[in-house]
Amino acid sequence: MSNPISTASLKKLILKSNDPKAKIELLLRTLPYTIEQEEKRDTFYNAKVVKGLTDKLLMVRKLARQNNIPTYGLIG
């Protein structure tokens, strides 16, 4: 199993990309679903994984607010 990307590294990749807005919008749509699916797991549930995903979502939401990208009612 590979190690997940750190929140700081993900932020750098988003900001360096050709279209940061598209990356932010994609992550705003996919991270909440991924967190929800991870929390529903009966076996192999890992709170550390959920915390890492939540930290990434909070960072992406902050980037969205800084770049005036709508978060579609997401709180945080």
N, C-alpha and C positions, 0 to 999 in steps of 0.2 A: 504494500500500500504506500502510495506516495504522500508526501507532506503537502498540505494545502498552502496556497499562496498567502503571504501575510497581507494584512490590511494596508500597510504602507506601500508594499510593492504593487498591489492592485491599484491603489490611487495613482502611483507614478505611471503605470501602464495606461490607465484611463486618460490621464492628462497629456501623455505623449502621443496618443493615438491620432489618426487623421480626422476622426469624427468623435470627439469626446461626448457630445450630446447623445449620439446614437448608443454609445456604450452605457451611459448613465441610464437612459430610458430602458434599455434591455435589462440591466440589473435591477431597476426598480420594479420591473414586471416579474422577473424570475426568482429573485432572492426570497420574497415572502412565501412563494409557493415551495421553494426548496426547504425553507425553515419549517413550514407546516408539515411537509412530508417526513422530514427528519424527526420531528416531535411525535409523529404517529407511529413510529417504528416500535414494535413490541420487543423484538430482539435486537441486540447490539445498539440500543439507544445510547448516545454519548452526549452528555451535557456540554462537554468541551467543544464539540463540533457545532452545536446549536449556538453557543456563545460566540464562536468565531464567525459564523454566518451572520449573526445579529450585529456584531461589530462592523462587518462589511456593509450591511444594509444601512446602518446609521451613518457611516462615512459617505456612502453614495447619496443618501438623502441630503446631507450637508452640501455636497458638491452640486446637487440639483438646485438647492435654494440659492447658492452662490452664483449659479449660472442662469437663474430665472427659468428653470425647467419645471413644469407642473408635476407635482407628486401625486395627483389624483386622489387627494384625501388621505394619503398616508400620514400617520402621526409620527413625529420623532425627528 
